[in-house]
């Protein structure tokens, strides 16, 4: 699949997987916690931009 065929959400998931692969955390629960924090920050920033409160 080329980059042009991907939707923005698919690109975001691919970037998240690549970033998560670089994180030197081995424990699965730590990875899950880190991933949860990453998505929470992302959605908080998006919400702030949409509502104009940033």
C-alpha positions as CSV (number, residue, x, y, z in Angstrom):
1,X,0.0,0.0,0.0
2,X,1.5,3.3,-1.0
3,X,1.3,6.4,1.2
4,X,-1.2,8.0,-1.2
5,X,-3.7,5.2,-0.8
6,X,-3.8,5.6,3.0
7,X,-6.4,7.6,4.8
8,X,-5.2,10.1,7.4
9,X,-6.3,7.8,10.2
10,X,-4.3,4.9,8.7
11,X,-1.2,7.1,8.5
12,X,-1.7,8.1,12.1
13,X,-1.9,4.4,13.2
14,X,1.2,3.6,11.1
15,X,3.1,6.6,12.7
16,X,1.9,5.5,16.2
17,X,3.2,1.9,15.5
18,X,6.5,3.2,14.3
19,X,6.9,5.5,17.3
20,X,5.8,2.8,19.7
21,X,8.4,0.4,18.2
22,X,11.1,2.9,19.0
23,X,10.2,3.2,22.7
24,X,12.6,1.0,24.8
25,X,9.9,-0.5,27.0
26,X,9.6,-4.3,27.2
27,X,6.7,-4.8,29.6
28,X,3.4,-5.1,27.8
29,X,1.5,-3.2,30.6
30,X,4.0,-0.4,30.4
31,X,3.5,-0.2,26.6
32,X,-0.2,-0.2,27.0
33,X,0.0,2.6,29.6
34,X,2.3,4.6,27.3
35,X,0.1,4.1,24.3
36,X,-3.0,5.2,26.3
37,X,-1.2,8.4,27.4
38,X,-0.1,9.1,23.9
39,X,-3.7,8.8,22.5
40,X,-5.1,10.8,25.4
41,X,-2.7,13.7,24.7
42,X,-3.5,13.5,20.9
43,X,-7.3,13.6,21.5
44,X,-7.0,16.4,24.1
45,X,-5.0,18.5,21.6
46,X,-7.6,17.8,18.8
47,X,-10.5,18.6,21.1
48,X,-8.8,21.9,22.2
49,X,-8.2,22.9,18.6
50,X,-11.8,22.1,17.5
51,X,-13.3,23.9,20.5
52,X,-10.9,26.8,20.2
53,X,-9.9,26.6,23.9
54,X,-6.2,26.1,23.2
